[in-house]
């Protein structure tokens, strides 16, 4: 039986290693309105950040590289997000 949550498109998880030997488990997902949520799953799961969706865009894939978050969409763009301002840092149209 396929148990898909209708409001969540994709889910991915990663582990970040901080300066101290503590592992932080991060989950990032995007929703149907193209917003991106970053969850902290340590102890009590909670949303750390939400990046609002953009008009006329799509998010089809997310990847985490070091401390950088990237997405790609149907319009052929690769987007890097600024996690401090919760906005687009760089968008490259292919």
C-alpha angles and dihedrals in degrees: 000000000000110000103192119170103229096216097049118073104183136000128199132171136202140173123234123200113214127205089272117058092265121123117218116200112214127189121193126187141164128223133215091267088059093249116142122220125198114202130193108215098186115118099329115020112235140158110260098181141002121201109201119236122252127234116256094011137108135206114211102157137022129196134179119215114182102308095335125101121208134182136186130202146188093270090068097252128137111206131195116200128217102227094198098053094028092228140108111290099182132358120193118192113208 
